[in-house]
């Protein structure tokens, strides 16, 4: 039987409170409110990615198998 990895304690990106937010449905945020605040900041372009993507950003990912499991945080490789 595989041992489940311990969830790390992280800081909420919005309010900076520490906790085991990846165990919650809103992780890495501490709450739905903090997740929506962050989304609003992206939509208002308060957050943005400044540099263009280059081919070297994708190095090491070219052999990933396709599938929904890549978006599943509970998937254990």
C-alpha positions as CSV (number, residue, x, y, z in Angstrom):
1,X,0.0,0.0,0.0
2,X,1.4,3.4,-1.0
3,X,1.9,5.9,1.7
4,X,0.1,9.2,1.1
5,X,2.4,12.2,0.9
6,X,2.0,14.8,3.6
7,X,0.4,18.0,2.4
8,X,2.8,20.9,2.9
9,X,1.7,24.0,4.8
10,X,1.6,27.0,2.5
11,X,0.7,30.7,2.6
12,X,-2.5,31.8,0.9
13,X,-1.4,33.9,-2.1
14,X,-4.1,36.5,-1.3
15,X,-4.2,37.0,2.4
16,X,-0.9,35.3,3.3
17,X,-2.4,33.1,6.2
18,X,-0.5,29.8,6.6
19,X,-2.3,26.5,6.6
20,X,-2.8,23.2,4.9
21,X,-4.7,24.8,2.0
22,X,-4.0,22.0,-0.5
23,X,-6.2,19.7,1.6
24,X,-9.1,22.1,1.1
25,X,-11.2,22.5,-2.1
26,X,-9.9,26.1,-2.6
27,X,-6.1,25.3,-2.3
28,X,-3.7,26.9,-2.6
29,X,-6.1,29.6,-1.4
30,X,-7.6,29.5,2.2
31,X,-11.1,30.3,1.0
32,X,-13.4,30.9,-2.0
33,X,-13.2,34.6,-1.3
34,X,-9.4,34.7,-1.6
35,X,-9.5,32.6,-4.8
36,X,-12.1,35.1,-6.3
37,X,-10.0,38.1,-5.2
38,X,-7.0,36.6,-7.0
39,X,-9.1,35.9,-10.1
40,X,-10.3,39.5,-10.2
41,X,-6.7,40.7,-10.0
42,X,-5.8,38.6,-13.1
43,X,-8.9,39.8,-14.9
44,X,-8.1,43.5,-14.1
45,X,-4.5,42.8,-15.3
46,X,-3.1,43.6,-11.9
47,X,-1.2,40.3,-12.3
48,X,0.3,39.4,-15.7
49,X,3.0,37.4,-17.2
50,X,5.5,39.9,-18.5
51,X,7.7,37.7,-20.8
52,X,6.8,35.8,-23.9
53,X,6.9,32.0,-23.8
54,X,10.0,30.5,-25.5
55,X,10.7,26.9,-26.6
56,X,13.0,26.4,-23.7
57,X,10.1,26.9,-21.2
58,X,8.7,23.6,-22.5
59,X,11.9,21.5,-22.3
60,X,11.3,18.3,-20.3
61,X,7.5,18.3,-20.9
62,X,7.4,17.0,-24.5
63,X,7.0,13.3,-23.4
64,X,4.1,13.8,-21.0
65,X,1.2,11.3,-21.7
66,X,-2.0,13.0,-22.7
67,X,-5.0,12.8,-20.4
68,X,-7.2,14.4,-17.8
69,X,-5.0,13.1,-15.0
70,X,-2.6,16.0,-15.7
71,X,-5.1,18.4,-14.2
72,X,-5.9,16.2,-11.2
73,X,-4.0,17.4,-8.1
74,X,-4.7,14.0,-6.4
75,X,-3.0,12.0,-9.3
76,X,0.1,10.3,-8.0
77,X,2.7,9.6,-10.7
